[in-house]
Amino acid sequence: MPLLQRPCGATINYAVKGSGVPVLLLAPGGMRSCVNNWASQPFDPWSALPTDRFKLIAMDQRSAMDQRSGFSSCTVRDGDGWHTFQEDQLALLDHLEIRKCHVLGSCIGPSFAFRLLHDAPSRFGAAVMLQPIGLSKHSTEPGRPWAGHNTAATSHWFGDWAGDVMRQGLAERKAVTALQSAMFDGRDFVFSATREEVARIETPMLVLQGLDIFHPSETAREIARLAPHAKLIETWRDAGPGALQAAAERIEGFLTEHSGMHMFI
């Protein structure tokens, strides 16, 4: 796959296929967000969306950093945060000469997407948010309750990634500690945006509810309550092939509905 070299020294691995309305795909996997992770998801847009109607743009986030997780690389620096990833994502669109596109993200992907929708709303026609992460109180997930907030879950997956990159000599402890603080400490809801910011986002949005401690159902429901043009799909991921197929068709229909070509000239 091709590589985008950033002025800061980061190397961004990406892939493009198809033609038509562009869709930026922001993969699941937490800090290991990368193209390969789509293959294991209940809905894999890289394989499922028709390439005769959509131009799919997938990328490994700079934090993937190794061949097990993804092929992008960087040095974690003091001052990095959500804005650092946003700059990579917009730089990739600029590199591909894409003025406007849709955005579809899963897991950490919606958090990346909310930063984009807040800071560069004119560049995105519609957004699909699959099982967004977030800080939430006890959940209604069947068989997966927790007491208080799910803070430990976020710390756990970030800590696993941080341990790996430090053992590989790809980051200093001070830098990853500062990155965790910048991205997650003192932040509730979806981490990258406040409730007030989400409530001001005018972009049409389709939200598919999560179902576990990492992707709380209440986070998705709250996004749908706050965002003025959001629609919620509550049952899809673990409800059998019929529900999953219906959700896939609705995602494709939603993107098609908001793909008037005049919007992407």
N, C-alpha and C positions, 0 to 999 in steps of 0.2 A: 504494500500500500504506500501511497505517496506521503511525504513528510513536509510539514510547514515549519520553517525555522523562524523563531521569534527573536526580536532584538535583544531580549533579556537572556537569551541562551537556551530557552526551552525549545524542545522539538516536539511537535504535535503530529501524531499519526492519525490519518483520516482516510476515508473511503467514500466514493461517490458512485451511484449507479442510477439509471433511469433517466427519464426526461419528463418535462412538464413542470408542475408547481413544486418548488423546492420545500423540503421538510428537513429541518435540523433535528437529529436524533441525539438525545442526551441520555446515555446508558445508565443502567443500575449498577450497583456494586460499591456504593459509598465512595471512599477515596480511591478505590480501584476501578472506577467507572471507565469501561472500555467496550469497544465494539463487540468483542467475543462474548460478553455477558448476555447479549440479547438472545443468543441461541437457547439459553436455559429458562427463558421467561414464559409465563402463560401466554402472553401476546408478544410476538417478535416482529416489530414493524419492518426490520431490515429484510425479512423474508416474506412477510404477509402483505405489505402494501404494494399495489400494482405499479410496476416501474414504467408502464406506458402512460401513466397519468401523474406520477410523482417522481421528482428527482430527490433521491434519498442521500442525505449527507450525514455520515456517522463519524465519530471521532473518539479517540482515547484521550481522556483528560490528562493533563500534565502530571497529575499525582499517581497515575497508574505505575509508571516508572520502572517496570521490569517485565520480562517476557512472559512470566506466568500470568500477569494481570493485563498487560497492555504494553505497547511499544513507544508511547510518549515518554519523554524524560525531561528533567529539570533539576535545578537546585532549589530547595525550599529556602526562601529568604525572609528576613524580618520585614514585616509590613505586608506579607501576602495575606489574602483573605478571599471572600467571595468575588470581589472585584477582579482578582487576578485571573480566575477562571473565565469570568465574563469577557475580559480583554482577549483571551485566547479564542473564545467562541466567536466574537465579533470579527477578530482578525482573520479567522478561517473564512467567514462569509465574505469579507472584503477580498481575500485572496482569490476566492472563486467567483468574484464579481456578482454576488447575489445581494441585491439591494433589499429584497423583502422575501420572507419565507414563513412557513408555519414552524412551530417547535413542538416536539413530542418528547417527554422525558418520563423515566420511571425511577422510583426510589429516590436517590439524591437528585435525579434529573429535574423534577419539578422545582426543587430549591434553586438549582442553577437557572431554570427558566424564569422563576419569579424575579430574579435580579435583572435578567434581560428585559422582561416585560415592564419593569419599573423604570429602568434607565434608558431603554431604547425602544419604546412602544411602537414607533412608526415602522419598525423593521419586521414586525410579526403580525400576520393576519389572523391566526388562531393558535390555540395551545391545547394540547392533550396532556393531562397530568395523571400518570399511572401510579397508584399506591404511594403517594408522597410520604416522605419521612416527616417527623415533627415531634415536638415535645407535647405530651398529652397526659392528662390524668387517666385513671383506670379506664379500661377499655371494655367494650361489649363483645370482643372477639370470643367465639365459643371455645372453651377449654384453655384460653390463653389470657387469663386476667392478671393484673398486677396491682400492687398497692401504691398509692401516691403517684408520682410522675415516672416516666420511663427514662429518666436521665442516664441510668447505668447502661442502658442498651446502646445509646449513642457513644458513650465513653468507651464501651467495649469494642465496637467495630473500628472506631478511630484508633484506639490503642493498639489493636492487632496490626493495622497498616503501619502505624508509626514504628512499632517494634521491628517490623520487616525491613523498612527502608533504612533505619539506623543500623541494623545488622549488616546490611549490604553496603554501608558506607555512602548512602545516597542523601543523607540529611543529618544534621546535628540535632541533638536533643533540644537545645534551646530554640531552634527554628521550628521544630514540629510542635513544641509546647506553645509557642507564640501563635502558630497557625490554628491550633485547636481553640485557643482563647479567642482569636479573631473571628472564627467561624461559628463557634457554638457557645462559649461561656457567656452567661447573662442574657442569652437569646432564647425566647420561647417560640411557640408556634412552628413555623417552617424554617427557622434559623436565618434564612437569607433576607427575609422581609417581615415587617411587622404586620399586625392585623390591619392597621390603618392604611398601610401601603397597598395591601392586597385589595382592600375595599375600594381603592381608587383606580384599579386596573380595569380598563374598558375592553380589553381584548376578549373576544369570545373564547370560552374555556369549557372543555369536557373533562370532568374529574372522575376517575375510577377508584373506588374506595379500597384501601388496604385492609389487612385482616390479621395483623400480628403486632408484637411489641415494637418492632422496628418501623412499621408502617401503620400507625394507629388509624382505625376507622374514624375516630372523632376528628382527626386532623383533616381528612378529606371532606367530612361533613361540614366542618367549620369553613374551609375554603369555599365550598359551594354556597354556604349561607352569606359569606362576605362579598365575594366577587360579584359584581352586578350582572355579568353576562355568563354565569357558570351554570352548567348542568351536571348532575351527579348520577353516576351509575353505582348502585350499592352492591349488587350481586353479580359476580362475573368470574372471579379468579378460581374459586374452589366449588363452583356450583354445577360442574359437569360440562361436557362438550357442547351441549346446546346453548347454555348461557354464555360460554366463552365465544362461540361462533357469533351469537347475537351481538356481543360486545365488540367483536372485531368488525362486524358489518356497520355498527353504529359509529365506530371510530373512523372508518373509511368514509362513511356518509357525511360525518361532521366535517372532515377535512375537505371533502368535495364541495359541500355546501358553502364553505368560506373560501373557495378557490376561483372566484371571478377573475378572469385574466387581467382585467383593467387594474386590479389591485397589485399585480406583480410585474407590471411594465416598468 
